Structures are given as C-alpha cells and as structure tokens.
C-alpha cells in the first residue's frame, strides 16, 4: 500500500507547520486587530524589507500643504510651495525560540505528541512577544528593571522583548496624567508618574481631554477612517477599565454604557473585537499587558499604568526574508542519534512607535493610579 509521509524538515512539512504557527500565533496575538497594510491601520505593516537587502527600514511623513494658492489669473510661478517631509526608521532582526524533547521514553510517558505541543507552546510564546513589544513601544515604557508580574517577565532594555528596537519615552507633548484634588479632577501635562497618588484614577472625562489633544496638537493625530466614520482607539489596563466601569458618579460609565456600540455594523471592523464600548468615537479596550509607570531613575512604578490613545499609523512593523505575519521559519532537528526532537521557530521582524521630527506620531500616553 502506498502512503503519503512527511519526514523531518520535508519542504512541504516545513511550509505547512510554519504557516500554521504564524496563523495561530497571530490569531492569539491581541495586537492583531490593530495591524494592517493600509495607512488607516494603528500599526502599519511595511513589506519593503522582504524585497531589498538591509536591516533598517525608513518610512516617510509628508506634512499637509498650507500655502495660500492663487486666484484667477494671478501668477502661480514663484508662489509654489515646497513639500515638507520627515522620516522615521526602525531595525529588523531575527528572533528565534525552540523546544527540545528529553527523548523518546520521556515522550512516551505523556499523552501528547511532542511536535504538536511544541507548535502550541511556540504559538503562545510568539503571540506574547508581539503583544509585549507593541505595549512597550506604545506606552513609552523605558524602565530598565526586569518586571515580573501577571505570570510574565519582560524588560524594556532587552531587545528580545521590544521587537528589536529600543523603546522611546513619550515626548513632552504626548504624555499626560490624572491629578485629583478632592472633587477636582485635573488633566495635566506635568506628567511625572511618580507624582500620581491613590486618588488619581481613570475617569470618563479624561477620554474627552485626550481626544481634544489628538485633534489640536501639531501634527494632529489622524483618526482611523472606517466607512466614513472617524475613530480613535484607547487601550487601558484591566484595573483602569474597572475604575471606569464601577464609577457611579453622574455622567460616568454607567450613564453612557447603554449607548455604547449601538447602531450600524461597527463590529465588522476588527478594532471593535473585544471592545468595552465606544465613547465620543473612541473605541475602548482593556489589556493586562498595558505597561507600568516609569520613575525618574528609569525604574518601574507598580501602582501606575500608562493607558494609550491611538490613531492611524501610531506604530510600524516590518518583516524581512521569507517571514511575515502569515509565515514564520520552522526547523526540526534530531539529536542523540535520533532520540531527541528539537523544534525551532523564528521571524525576521522589527516593531516601533512612530516618531517624526522628534514628536510621537499617532499616539498619546495617559498615566493613572492602578494597583
């Protein structure tokens, strides 16, 4: 009887497993819903490095024209306007991880296949790395200490956790914090995380303040355009979201929740997947990977969380060689005369927050108390 069989590192098997790993990793990655190839995506995918040599990708921002123009038969020659452009760049690098069995007898003692469980474990690992890099950059988390919390360890000074690119602190015009004094709730640009106290919690009016900043700063934060509707995204820590939901003050969450997400087919857009709701055209999300606050000495503050307010092109991700969000490297190797199976998975990629002309583009950070 003829049977189809795929051996270790058979080209068809490698292709099958690499694509399966990429699809399942991306499906589990929380950041997937904000990633796309268009300039209306929060994290824009750049594919130039797949075709060209090099490890650095430079992308361009063209500022809006603001010249007066001419009327009627007035002379246009000599009154033209020069384009104003700025560039940003990020590095791609190879990141790999692997698992290896103890041997055939160890595999025989458990009711699962080592190869399949290796894929499952690597899938979860890669999903977590994509998400962690996203939040380190968007939150401007530059603390150098190694953080261990919520079942996860990470360090912003370790490029293995940051998508191959160093994290940048928010620029001074893009970082705000809550400041409560009795019944007075202040939105302040004096954004020292160390000054935040137990009363400086998340409130609904801060979302209005962040949106106002997004629409009036220079350059403005461009909203995502979805079927003619202009939307922003705000991602809070799980505890910040809890503060919003449980606030019983007049005009807070409980008063507006009944109107959230009503009408239209908004749930067709992935940015609505898993959303808490929508307020003032800001789609609200929560995640347990939102980063801690950062002290002046670049240590993390466990009682502070940095929510992020995002528009289009807030970040960039790029891939190199034959890897992408849909495909990763997959390699299997036998050791000890075929007794042990090792499985490796990797990608050549880079991720970074967008910054042009020394200013964060498409993102704001808002710090509050959350412990």
C-alpha positions as CSV (number, residue, x, y, z in Angstrom):
1,X,0.0,0.0,0.0
2,X,1.3,3.5,-0.9
3,X,1.2,6.1,1.9
4,X,2.0,9.8,1.9
5,X,4.5,10.6,4.6
6,X,6.4,13.8,5.5
7,X,9.7,13.4,7.3
8,X,11.8,15.8,9.4
9,X,12.3,19.1,7.6
10,X,10.5,17.8,4.5
11,X,9.9,21.0,2.4
12,X,6.1,20.5,2.4
13,X,6.0,19.8,6.1
14,X,8.1,22.9,6.9
15,X,5.8,25.1,4.8
16,X,2.7,23.6,6.4
17,X,3.9,24.0,10.0
18,X,5.4,27.5,9.5
19,X,2.2,28.8,8.1
20,X,0.1,27.1,10.8
21,X,2.3,28.6,13.5
22,X,2.1,32.1,12.0
23,X,-1.7,31.9,11.6
24,X,-2.3,30.6,15.1
25,X,0.3,33.0,16.7
26,X,-1.3,35.9,15.0
27,X,-4.8,34.8,16.0
28,X,-3.8,34.7,19.7
29,X,-1.9,38.0,19.5
30,X,-4.0,40.7,20.9
31,X,-2.4,43.3,18.7
32,X,-3.7,41.6,15.5
33,X,-6.8,43.7,15.5
34,X,-4.8,46.9,15.1
35,X,-2.4,45.7,12.4
36,X,-2.8,46.2,8.7
37,X,-1.2,47.2,5.5
38,X,-3.1,50.4,4.9
39,X,-2.2,53.8,6.3
40,X,-5.5,53.7,8.3
41,X,-4.1,50.9,10.5
42,X,-2.9,51.7,14.0
43,X,0.2,49.6,13.3
44,X,1.1,49.7,9.7
45,X,2.8,46.7,8.1
46,X,5.8,47.7,5.9
47,X,6.9,45.0,3.4
48,X,9.8,46.7,1.7
49,X,12.5,44.7,3.6
50,X,11.2,41.4,2.0
51,X,12.4,42.6,-1.4
52,X,15.6,44.6,-0.6
53,X,18.8,44.0,1.3
54,X,19.4,45.7,4.6
55,X,18.2,45.7,8.2
56,X,16.8,49.2,8.5
57,X,13.5,50.4,7.1
58,X,12.9,54.2,6.7
59,X,9.4,55.5,6.2
60,X,8.2,59.0,5.4
61,X,5.7,61.5,6.8
62,X,4.6,64.3,4.4
63,X,3.1,67.3,6.2
64,X,-0.1,68.9,4.8
65,X,0.4,71.7,2.3
66,X,-0.7,75.1,3.8
67,X,0.2,77.6,1.2
68,X,-2.3,80.4,0.1
69,X,-2.6,79.4,-3.6
70,X,-3.6,82.0,-6.2
71,X,-6.9,83.3,-7.5
72,X,-7.9,84.0,-11.1
73,X,-5.0,84.9,-13.4
74,X,-2.6,85.8,-10.6
75,X,0.8,84.4,-11.3
76,X,1.4,80.9,-9.8
77,X,5.1,80.7,-10.8
78,X,7.2,81.8,-7.9
79,X,4.4,81.1,-5.5
80,X,4.7,77.3,-5.4
81,X,5.1,75.5,-2.0
82,X,7.8,73.1,-1.1
83,X,6.9,69.7,0.3
84,X,7.8,69.3,4.0
85,X,8.7,65.7,4.9
86,X,10.2,63.9,7.9
87,X,11.5,60.3,8.2
88,X,11.5,57.7,10.8
89,X,13.3,54.3,10.8
90,X,13.4,51.1,12.6
91,X,15.5,48.0,12.6
92,X,14.5,44.4,11.8
93,X,16.3,41.5,13.4
94,X,15.9,37.8,13.7
95,X,14.2,36.4,16.8
96,X,14.1,32.7,17.4
97,X,13.0,30.2,20.1
98,X,13.0,26.4,20.3
99,X,11.9,23.5,22.4
100,X,13.6,20.1,22.6
101,X,12.4,16.8,23.9
102,X,14.2,14.8,26.6
103,X,13.9,11.7,24.4
104,X,11.6,9.0,23.1
105,X,10.9,7.5,26.5
106,X,10.0,10.8,28.1
107,X,7.6,11.5,25.1
108,X,6.1,8.0,25.6
109,X,5.2,8.8,29.3
110,X,2.8,11.7,28.3
111,X,-0.4,11.5,26.3
112,X,0.5,14.1,23.7
113,X,2.7,14.5,20.7
114,X,5.9,16.5,21.3
115,X,5.8,18.1,17.8
116,X,2.2,19.3,18.2
117,X,2.8,20.6,21.7
118,X,6.0,22.3,20.6
119,X,3.9,24.2,18.0
120,X,1.3,25.1,20.6
121,X,3.9,26.4,23.0
122,X,5.8,28.4,20.4
123,X,2.5,29.9,19.2
124,X,1.7,31.2,22.6
125,X,5.3,32.5,23.1
126,X,5.2,34.4,19.8
127,X,1.8,35.9,20.4
128,X,3.0,37.2,23.8
129,X,6.2,38.7,22.2
130,X,4.2,40.6,19.5
131,X,1.9,42.0,22.2
132,X,4.6,42.8,24.6
133,X,6.7,44.7,22.0
134,X,3.5,46.6,21.0
135,X,2.8,47.8,24.5
136,X,6.4,48.6,25.5
137,X,6.6,51.0,22.5
138,X,3.1,52.5,22.6
139,X,3.4,53.1,26.4
140,X,6.9,54.5,26.1
141,X,8.0,52.1,28.8
142,X,11.7,52.7,29.3
143,X,12.2,51.3,32.8
144,X,15.4,49.2,32.9
145,X,14.4,46.9,35.7
146,X,13.2,43.4,34.9
147,X,9.4,43.3,35.6
148,X,7.8,40.1,36.7
149,X,4.0,40.2,37.1
150,X,0.8,38.5,36.0
151,X,2.7,35.4,35.0
152,X,5.0,37.2,32.6
153,X,8.6,38.5,32.7
154,X,9.9,41.3,30.5
155,X,12.5,44.1,30.3
156,X,12.4,47.1,28.1
157,X,16.2,47.3,27.8
158,X,16.2,43.8,26.3
159,X,15.7,44.0,22.5
160,X,14.2,40.5,22.6
161,X,11.1,41.9,24.2
162,X,10.9,45.1,22.2
163,X,10.7,44.0,18.6
164,X,14.4,44.6,18.0
165,X,14.1,48.4,18.6
166,X,14.8,50.5,21.7
167,X,11.7,51.9,23.4
168,X,11.3,55.7,23.4
169,X,9.9,57.6,26.3
170,X,6.8,59.7,25.3
171,X,7.8,63.1,24.0
172,X,6.8,66.0,26.4
173,X,3.7,66.9,24.3
174,X,2.3,63.4,24.3
175,X,2.3,62.3,27.9
176,X,-0.4,63.3,30.4
177,X,-1.6,62.2,33.8
178,X,-4.6,62.4,36.1
179,X,-4.4,64.7,39.1
180,X,-7.3,64.6,41.6
181,X,-7.6,67.1,44.5
182,X,-10.9,66.5,46.4
183,X,-13.7,66.8,43.9
184,X,-11.4,68.5,41.3
185,X,-10.2,66.1,38.6
186,X,-7.4,67.7,36.5
187,X,-5.9,66.5,33.2
188,X,-2.3,67.7,33.4
189,X,0.7,67.7,31.1
190,X,3.0,67.7,34.1
191,X,3.3,64.0,33.5
192,X,5.6,62.7,36.2
193,X,4.4,59.2,37.0
194,X,5.9,59.4,40.5
195,X,3.5,62.2,41.4
196,X,0.4,60.0,41.0
197,X,-1.4,59.2,44.2
198,X,-4.2,56.8,45.1
199,X,-7.0,59.3,44.1
200,X,-5.6,59.8,40.6
201,X,-7.8,57.2,38.9
202,X,-9.2,56.8,35.4
203,X,-12.4,58.8,34.6
204,X,-14.5,59.2,31.6
205,X,-13.8,63.0,31.1
206,X,-10.1,62.2,30.5
207,X,-11.1,60.5,27.3
208,X,-12.6,63.8,26.1
209,X,-9.4,65.6,27.0
210,X,-7.2,63.1,25.2
211,X,-9.4,63.4,22.1
212,X,-9.2,67.2,22.2
213,X,-5.4,67.0,22.4
214,X,-5.3,64.5,19.5
215,X,-7.4,66.8,17.3
216,X,-5.5,70.0,18.1
217,X,-1.8,69.1,18.5
218,X,0.7,69.5,15.7
219,X,0.8,67.3,13.9
220,X,-2.7,66.2,14.7
221,X,-3.4,62.5,15.4
222,X,-5.2,61.3,12.4
223,X,-8.2,59.1,13.3
224,X,-8.9,55.7,11.7
225,X,-11.4,56.1,8.8
226,X,-13.9,53.3,8.9
227,X,-16.8,53.6,6.4
228,X,-16.8,57.4,6.7
229,X,-16.6,57.3,10.5
230,X,-13.5,58.8,12.2
231,X,-12.5,56.7,15.1
232,X,-9.7,56.6,17.7
233,X,-8.6,53.7,20.0
234,X,-7.8,53.9,23.7
235,X,-6.3,50.9,25.5
236,X,-6.4,50.8,29.3
237,X,-5.1,48.4,31.8
238,X,-7.6,46.0,33.2
239,X,-7.7,47.9,36.5
240,X,-8.1,51.3,34.8
241,X,-11.1,49.8,32.9
242,X,-12.5,48.5,36.2
243,X,-12.3,52.0,37.7
244,X,-14.3,53.4,34.7
245,X,-17.0,50.7,34.9
246,X,-17.5,50.9,38.6
247,X,-17.6,54.7,38.9
248,X,-21.1,55.7,40.0
249,X,-20.7,59.5,39.7
250,X,-23.2,61.3,37.4
251,X,-22.1,61.2,33.8
252,X,-19.6,58.4,34.2
253,X,-19.5,55.0,32.7
254,X,-22.8,53.7,33.9
255,X,-24.7,56.6,32.4
256,X,-23.3,56.2,28.9
257,X,-22.8,52.4,28.7
258,X,-26.3,51.9,27.5
259,X,-25.5,53.8,24.3
260,X,-22.1,52.1,23.7
261,X,-21.7,50.2,20.4
262,X,-25.3,50.9,19.2
263,X,-26.2,51.2,15.6
264,X,-24.5,50.3,12.3
265,X,-22.3,47.3,11.6
266,X,-19.3,48.5,13.6
267,X,-18.4,45.0,14.8
268,X,-17.3,44.1,11.3
269,X,-14.2,46.1,11.9
270,X,-11.5,44.2,13.9
271,X,-10.8,47.2,16.1
272,X,-14.2,46.5,17.7
273,X,-13.4,42.9,18.6
274,X,-13.4,42.6,22.3
275,X,-14.0,46.3,22.9
276,X,-15.5,47.5,26.1
277,X,-17.6,50.0,24.2
278,X,-17.3,53.3,22.3
279,X,-17.4,56.8,23.8
280,X,-17.2,60.0,21.8
281,X,-15.9,58.0,18.7
282,X,-13.2,56.4,20.8
283,X,-13.2,52.6,20.8
284,X,-12.3,51.5,24.3
285,X,-10.2,48.4,25.1
286,X,-8.5,46.9,28.1
287,X,-5.5,44.6,28.3
288,X,-3.5,43.2,31.2
289,X,-0.3,44.0,29.2
290,X,-0.5,47.8,29.5
291,X,2.8,48.9,31.0
292,X,3.6,50.3,34.4
293,X,4.6,53.9,35.1
294,X,8.3,54.9,35.0
295,X,10.1,56.8,37.6
296,X,12.8,59.5,37.0
297,X,15.5,56.9,37.7
298,X,14.0,54.6,35.0
299,X,12.6,52.1,37.4
300,X,9.1,50.9,37.0
301,X,6.2,52.0,39.3
302,X,3.9,49.1,40.1
303,X,1.0,51.4,41.2
304,X,0.8,53.3,37.9
305,X,-0.4,52.2,34.5
306,X,0.1,54.0,31.2
307,X,-3.1,53.9,29.1
308,X,-2.5,54.7,25.4
309,X,-4.7,56.8,23.0
310,X,-4.0,55.8,19.4
311,X,-4.8,56.9,15.9
312,X,-3.7,55.9,12.4
313,X,0.0,54.9,11.9
314,X,0.9,55.1,15.6
315,X,3.4,52.4,15.0
316,X,5.1,50.4,12.3
317,X,6.1,46.7,11.9
318,X,8.2,45.2,9.1
319,X,9.4,41.8,8.2
320,X,12.4,40.5,6.3
321,X,13.5,37.5,4.3
322,X,10.7,34.9,3.9
323,X,8.8,35.7,7.1
324,X,5.7,37.7,7.7
325,X,2.6,37.9,9.9
326,X,1.4,34.9,7.8
327,X,4.6,32.9,7.8
328,X,7.5,32.1,10.1
329,X,10.6,29.9,9.9
330,X,10.2,26.4,11.1
331,X,13.0,23.9,11.6
332,X,13.2,20.5,13.2
333,X,16.3,18.7,14.1
334,X,17.1,15.3,15.6
335,X,19.7,14.9,18.3
336,X,21.4,12.0,20.1
337,X,21.1,9.6,17.2
338,X,17.5,10.4,16.5
339,X,16.4,10.1,20.1
340,X,15.5,13.8,20.8
341,X,13.4,16.1,18.6
342,X,14.1,19.8,18.6
343,X,11.7,22.4,17.0
344,X,12.7,25.9,16.2
345,X,10.5,28.8,15.1
346,X,11.7,32.3,14.2
347,X,10.9,35.5,12.3
348,X,12.9,38.5,11.0
349,X,10.9,41.5,12.0
350,X,11.0,44.9,13.8
351,X,8.4,46.9,15.6
352,X,8.5,50.6,16.7
353,X,6.4,53.5,17.8
354,X,6.2,56.2,15.0
355,X,8.2,59.4,15.7
356,X,8.8,62.1,13.2
357,X,10.7,65.4,13.8
358,X,11.2,64.3,17.5
359,X,7.5,64.1,18.2
360,X,5.4,61.0,18.7
361,X,3.1,60.5,15.8
362,X,-0.4,58.9,16.3
363,X,-0.1,58.2,20.0
364,X,-0.6,59.7,23.4
365,X,0.1,58.2,26.9
366,X,-2.1,58.8,29.9
367,X,-0.9,57.7,33.4
368,X,-3.2,57.0,36.3
369,X,-3.2,55.1,39.6
370,X,-4.0,51.4,39.2
371,X,-2.8,48.9,41.7
